[in-house]
Each structure stands twice: as structure tokens, then as C-alpha cells.
Amino acid sequence: MEHLDQTTWLAQYNDEENAVILDVRTPGEWAEGIIAGAQKLNIMDTQNFVAEIEQMDKSKSYFIYCRSGNRSGQACQIMEQFGFEKTYNLVGGVMEWTGELV
């Protein structure tokens, strides 16, 4: 897992061919807007979260965010335990995001 600021996180995402953005916030938070192209996966729904990551392609790079960077850091740790090698946590989450939300 790497903890990256917004500029580095976005630049690395754009440079990766097999990159996925994961929004691990709750449905209520998603309603406030998400980063374009993000897949939604609520980390607070633990059973479903684990079931979903078990189905994901471990060869891809995952750029993960939440509201503040806390839960996305936890998501990175969990995913690493399941064999994911490329997880990137957005430091500051959407609270510090200066880009557009859709």
C-alpha cells in the first residue's frame, strides 16, 4: 500500500493501464458525489466487501478513497491480506479532493 496525495494519486492512476478506482464510503456518502469512474464498494458492509474483493483481479492497480483516507487505508490493508500488490490510498479522501465529483 502506498499513501499518496491527490496529485500523485491521480497521476499514477492516469499512468496505469489496468487501474481501478474504488470508493469505499457508504451509500449515503456516495449520494454526495463520487470521483468519476469510481466503483462503489462499501467497506462498512464487511461481509459483502470481503466477498467482492475475493472476486477482483489481483493483477490490477487499485486506487482507493473514502471521506478522509482512514477507511481507504483499512481497505488497502485488507486487500493486501487477500494478495493484492498494488493498492494506493488517497490521503485526505474526498474531504481534500479538489477535482470534480459526479
N, C-alpha and C positions, 0 to 999 in steps of 0.2 A: 504494500500500500504506500502510496505517496500522497502527502498533503500538499495541495497546490493552490496558489492564489488564483483569482479569476482569470487573469491574463494568461498565465502559464497553462491552466486547466483547459481553457478554450483553444489555445494554440496547439496543444498536444492533441486535443480531440480532433481538430481540423487536419492534423498531420497523419492521423491513424486511418488506415483503410478499413479495419474491422472494429470500429468503435461504436459503443452503445452508451447513451446517456440514460441513467436510471434516477428517477425521482422517488425517494423512499419516504416521502411525507404521507400524511393521512388524507383521505378523500376530502375532508373539509379544507385542508391546506391547498390541495390541488385546485379547488374551486377559485382560489385567489390568483391563479395563473401558474403556468409551468414554463420551463425553458423549452423552446421549440424543438420538436423531435424526441423529447424525453419519453421513455416508457415509465409507466406508473407501477410501483411495487411497494405497498405499504409495509414497512418494517415492523410496525406495531401489531400487525396480524402475523404473529410469529410462525404459526403452523403453515400458513399459505406462503409466506416469504420463503421459508426453507424449501417447501415443495417446488416453488417456482425456480429458485436458483439451481436446484438439482437438475432441472431440465435445460438450463442455459449452456451455451457453447463456451467452454473454458478457454478456448484459444483467442477469444475476442478481448478487447480492452474495454473496461467498464469505467465510465466517468460518472461518479455518484454524488448526488447532492440532497440536502434536506433544507430545513429552515435556517439552521445556524452552523452546520458542519459536524454536529455531535452524532446524530443518528446515522449520517452517511459514513462517518468514521467507523461506527459499530458495524454497519453493513459491509464495509470493506474487510473488516476483521473476520466476520462470519464467512464471507465469500472466500477469503484466503484459507480458512479452515476446510472448505469444500474443494480446494485445489485450484482456485483462480489465482493467476500470477500477476495479472495487470489490472489493478484497481486504483482509482485516483479519486481522492476525496476533495471536494470543493470547500476550502477553508472559508468560513463565514456564511456559507449557504446562500439562499435567496435573500436573506436579510441584507447582505452586502453586494448582491448582484446588481450591476449597473446596466446590464443588457435588457432587452425586451422580454416580457413574459406573455405567453399567449393563452 
